[in-house]
């Protein structure tokens, strides 16, 4: 089998298998938004990651917010939260995450959070995001990030620096649940957690 050469573009909807190479792309029309395929484990800028997602949704209403506002005002890192409404561990993580996110926002603007729903219906998506203090990616945009991050476990939380490098991949038992806001202060500086944790993390 010959390897694929060049970029590919696929549909952002999970139920649609539309997939074209860069040569075929101009010759075909498709009714849904297309995005360039993101290769897992490859580093992309935030602008590149969000190329096919021009807006995010406010948690309190249906207001659309330009995606680029995520990394404006000297933001150093962004958290990608992947929950699903029926999952108890997801709710436990989200409650703690909301608490810590609100706390870090009072002292630092360096960290932002994005809600990426793993739900499949709009009603569940809207109900869950209403409880989150962060912006949410549109429901049909979640597949792009789930494929890129290879999320096989829920809940999952990925932290990316403003340059697009992965600072941390955490699940519900990870350090931030027990070590609190100090972990978020480190991420808000665009830094990885130290391998050997200093005293303030103990």
N, C-alpha and C positions, 0 to 999 in steps of 0.2 A: 504494500500500500504506500503510495506517495504521500509525503507530509504536506500539510496545508501551507500555502505560501501567501503572504500578504494578510491584510486585515479582513475580518469577517463581520457582518452585521446581522443581528438577529432581532426578533420581535421581543418587546419588553413584557408581553403577556405570557405567562407560564403555559397556558393551554395552546398557544400558537407555536408551530414548529418552523415558521418562516426563517430561513437562514441563507444569506447570500455572501459571496466573495465581493471584493471591491470592484472587480470587472463587471460582474452581473448586476450590481446594485443600481446603476443608472438605467438599466434596461428593463427594470421591473418596478411595478407599483404595488404598494401595500397599504392597507387601510389603517394599520396600527403604527404607533411610533417605533422606530428602529434605533438600536444602539450598537456601537462598535463593541465587539466581544472583548471583554476584559480577561486577560490571562491571570489565573490565580497565582499568587506568590510573586507577581511582578509589581513593582512600585509605580503608581500613577499619582500625578498631582490631584489635588481635590477638584480642580476645575475639570480635569479629564474624567474622574470618577463620576462626576455629576453632569457630564455633557448632555445626556439625554433627559435630564431632570431639571428643567429650567426653574421650577418653583417647588416649594414645600408648603405644607398646610399648617396653619395655626392650630394649636390644640384646643383653644376655646371656641373656635368657630370655623367656618370654611374659608377664611381669608387666605389668599395665596401670597406667599412671601418669596421674593427672589432668592434662589438658592445661594447666590454669591454672598449674601449677608452672613452666611455661616462662618466664613473665614475672614471677615472684615474686622476692624478694630483690634488688631494684634492678637487674634486667636491663635493659640499654640497647638491645640489638639482638639479632636472631635471624637465623641463616643458614638458607636453604632449599636443600638439596643435592639435585639431580635427576640420579642416575646410573642405569645399567642394567648388569647383571652381565657381559654379553658384550662390552662396549665397553672396549677397551684405554685410550683417553684417560680414560674414567671411572675406571678403576682407578688410573691415575697421579694423577689429581686427588684421588681419595679418600685415597690413601696420604699425600700431602702435607697434605691437609686434616686428617686424623687427627693427624698429627704436630704441626701448628700449633695445633690445637684443644686437645690435651692440654697444650701449652706455655702457652697463654694462660690455661687453667684454674688453673694454679699461681699466677698473679699477679692475676687479675681474675675476678670473677663476672658481669661486665657483658655477656658474649656467650654465646649458646646456639646450638646447631646442631640442625636437624631433618633426618632422612633421609627423602626422598620418592622412593620407588622408581618407576622407569619400567618395571620388569619386569611381565610379565603372568601369571606363575604363582607360587604360594606358595613352592615349593621354592627358586627363584632368589631371591625376596625374602628368605626367612629366611637363606639362606646369605650373602647380601651384608650384611644388617643386622647379622649376628653379628660382622662385622669392624669395625663402626662403634662409636665410643665414645658416640654420641649417641642420643637417643630417636628412634623411627621412627613416622611416621604409618602407620596400617593400610593395607594394600595397596589396598583399595577406596576409600580416601579420597584417593589421589593425584590422581585425575582432577579434583577440585575445584581444587587448587592449580595443576595443569598448565594448566587453562583460564584461571584468573585471571592467572597470570604469562605465559601464551602461550609456553610453552616449546617452541620449534621446533628447538632444538639441544641435543644432549647431549654432554658434561655441561654443566650450568648451575648457577650458584650465585647466589642472590638474597639480599641483605642488607636486612632491614627494621628500622627503628627500633622502639622500644617503642610509638610512636604510630602505626605502620603505614606510614610513608613509606619509599620505596625509597632506601637509601643507596648501593647498588651492585648492578650486574648483571655478573657475571663469567663468563668461560669459561676453558678450561684454559690459555690463553696470557696471562691477565691478571696484574696486578701482584703479587697475593699469592703466586703461585708462585715469584717471584724475589725479592721484597722481604721476605718472611717475616713474623714475628710482629708487627712494628711496625704493619703494616696492620690486624691484628686488634685491636691496642691502640686504634687510632683508632675502629674500629667498636664496641669495647667501651665507648666513651664516648658512643655514640649519634651519632657524627659521620660526615660524608662525608669521603672522602679529598680533600685539597687539589688544585685544578686544577694548580697548579705545585708539584711535590713538593719538600718541604724536604730538607735534607741527609741526615737520618736515613733517608730512603727510598732514597737513592742507593746 
